[in-house]
Amino acid sequence: QISANGVPFSMKGVNWFGAEGENGTVEGLTHGSLDRFFEFLSTHNFNAVRILFNHRSVRENRPIPARSFSALHNPSLYDAMSGKPVEYLRMLVLLVEAAARRNVLVLIACGRLAADYWPGSGLWYDDSIGISEESVLASWSKVASTLCGQWNVFAADLMNKPHEATWAMGNPRTDWDAAAARIGNHLLSQCPRWMIFVEGIAVGAANDGGVSRGYFWGENLRGALQHPVVLRDESKLVYSPHTYGPSVRQQHYFNRAEGFPTNMPDIWNQHFLNVRRARGESVVVGGFGGRFQSEEDQNWHIKAVSYFVNNRVSSFYCALNPTAAGTGGLLEDDWATPRSDKLDVLSRLESSDVTQFLPPSPRPPPPPPPP
């Protein structure tokens, strides 16, 4: 579990997709305002949001598409001087500031290398599209210089689901553990206060059992048991696996013959939580969820929430967006009607009060003495 000022801190987070892709900003802003969505999250005790970006858009920093938001609902996304939509980095600042108004923390995450490039190479770089590791470091520098000063941006997720990467296999072009250390240490040199979130891989670590073990992309942290990511400040390291229910992809262990759903804690222990138990490093689940329509998927949700509560694991649900592939969202397709069935199950997740950890506001100066 992570801590704030030495006190255990529980995050009940949610993913809000869109800014990493061709939409150019988070989805839903044609239907409502940033403030309305963050108010919805705060009302349901979500105290953190995971917002994704892509490296090419950071590097080019062009105005976001006007089609991606309503000027009526979100006038701040228009630049008052130019009359054009704000540039990409400014958009990220406005998202973060809107979250801050509701005391919602932000995990900023690299979602993909370029807006139109998913699933891409499955690595943290791709020389074939002009995104080298050097340019990745430069992009993260721009993100850090833009957002490090925002009090509620607390962490950086280095790469979303590096599904073609390996872990400590001796190949510098694919070994994610070594690359995460390089990128993470670079980021800590730019913003020393940020937590560094490192996702797992798919398969490609010694003794991970291969494809037959049924890892989701980003879930496999078996390699970290023997080969941890080494940061200049070890207290900043957070492992961040992703795990999903049957509506995303069927796995052999989603089978009553294998004891589903009571078998799931053992699966999750083996896939990712044993690294916390063996090494003491923090684990925060960066993505979990499903459509919550079939009985099978509902049972998976109930077991996942119980597992997180019992083991004091913070998490980020997938997703706010009703358009999220495989999972749907916390809202119906109209971006207004809550999915009360999902929200009821998620209400068990622990959520610390962010305001308890904020520095006290400075007192106003005393009034001048009477003449």
Secondary structure, DSSP 8 states (H G I E B T S, - for coil): --EETTEE---EEEEE-STTSTT-S-TTTTTS-HHHHHHHHHHTT--EEEEEEEHHHHHH--B--GGGS-TTT-GGGB-TTTSSB-BHHHHHHHHHHHHHHTT-EEEEEEEESSTT-SSTTSSS-BGGGTB-HHHHHHHHHHHHHHHTTSTTEEEEE--S--TT-BBSSS-TTTBHHHHHHHHHHHHHHH-TTSEEEE--BSS-BTTS--GGG---TTTB-GGGGTS----SSGGGEEE--EEE-TTT---TTSSGGGTTTTTHHHHHIIIIIHHHHHH--EEEEEEEE----SHHHHHHHHHHHHHHHHTT-EEEES-S-TT-TTT--SB-TTSSSB-HHHHHHHTTS----GGGGS-------------
